[in-house]
Amino acid sequence: MSKFTDDIMKQVTNKAKNELNERLYDVECPHCKHKVKVPTGKSYCSNCSEEIDLTLDFDF
């Protein structure tokens, strides 16, 4: 039963991580302090065109 529970928890965790990585986040640009919506990973600020690298730290 423990292996079954571990497998389900792994599937749920992977699904949650995928869902969180697919959405946009409201962040403040570290360069110009403008509020922008960006996906995870590297993207560019719509105000100053500087690169924003949004990395999520999963701890669950």
HUGIGI-V490387 format. One line per field, one symbol per residue. ss: DSSP state (h for helix, s for strand, l for the rest). Layout:
ss = ???
This chain:
ss = lhhhhhhhhhhhhhhhhhhhhlllssssllllllssssllssssllllllssssllllll
